[in-house]
């Protein structure tokens, strides 16, 4: 095995963090639509995109573990 380039993967805690970021954003958007905030409608796709980027990026940056 090449020790100069070890493999890494996201840990279980990192996966939970990613799913919780995306899930809480979806719940927030559902409440936003349910209780009437029509001026936020154009921003919903950008909120979802930001949650997706954060939900993937944060675990990749902070929750990596080495795989043998």
N, C-alpha and C positions, 0 to 999 in steps of 0.2 A: 504494500500500500504506500502511496506517495504521501509523506507527512507534510510536504510543503503546501498542499492544497487539500485540506480535510473537507469532507462533506458536512453540510449543516442542514438542519430542517427546523421548522417552526415547532415549538413545544405545544403541549396540550393547553397550557395556560394561555399561550399566544393565540391559539385558535379560538378559545373562549372570548378573549379580548376582541378579536376581529369580528366574531359573530355578534357580540354585544354592541359594538359600535354600529354595525349595519342595522341590527334589529331595533335598537333604540331610535335610530334615525327614521326608520320606517314607521314606528309607532308615533313618533313626533309628527310626521307628515300626515298620518291618518287623522290624528287629533286636529291638525291644522285645517284639513279639508272638512272634517266633521263639524267643527264649531265656526266655520265661516271666516275665512281670511282670503277673499278672492284676489287681493293685491299680491299675495305670495305665490300664486299659481305659476307665473313664469320662472320662479326660482326653484321649484320643486326638483326639476331634473338636475340642477346644479348641486342641490343639497344631497341628492342620491349619489351623484358622481363623487362629491367630496367624501361622503361616507364610505364609498367603495374604495377610494384611494387611501383613506385613513385606515379602514378595516384591513387592507392588505399591507400597507406600508408600515404601520406601527408594529405589528407582530414581526415582520421581516427585519426591522431594525433592532428591536429590543428583546425579542423572545426566541432567540435561536439557540439550538443546542447541537453539539457535535455528534455525528453518527459515525460509528466505527465501521 
